[in-house]
Amino acid sequence: MTPLMMMYTLGHKFMPPRIHAGGLRYHGMAPMVSHARKLGLIDAVAYPQKRVFEAAVLFARTEGIVPAPEPSHAIAAVVDEAIKCREEGKKRVILFNLCGHGMLDLAAFDTYLSGKMQD
C-alpha cells in the first residue's frame, strides 16, 4: 500500500545505505504521521546523525540507558526543547517515547565516539 498512500519522504531519488548508522532504515514517514503533519497537528524536525548520537550519549550518561538510534532522534529534540524552556524560564512537561536499546547498534556508537561518523 505504501506507493498508494500519501506520505512525506526524504525524496523519491533518495536510497539509504544498506545499513545506515543513524538507525533510520526507511526513508518515509508513516501515512498517519504524514496526515497529522499535513493537518499541522505536529511538526517535523531533521537532525544530522552526529547530533543524534551526541544526544544519545548524553542520555546514556544521564539516565544509564543506551538508547537505540531511532528514539535518539526524539532525544535530540527533547534536549533542544528543554534548553529552550530553560532559556525562556518556562516549566513544561516534555514527553517522548523511548523504544528499543542501543546494544545492537554499539558499532554505530563506536563510529560516533571514535570520530569517524559523518553527517
Secondary structure, 3 states (H helix, E strand, C coil): CHHHCCCCECCCCCCCCCCCCCCCCCCECCHHHHHHHHCCCCCCCCCCHHHHHHHHHHHHHHHCCCCCHHHHHHHHHHHHHHHHHHHHCCCCCCCCCCCCCHHHHHHHHHHHHCCCCCC
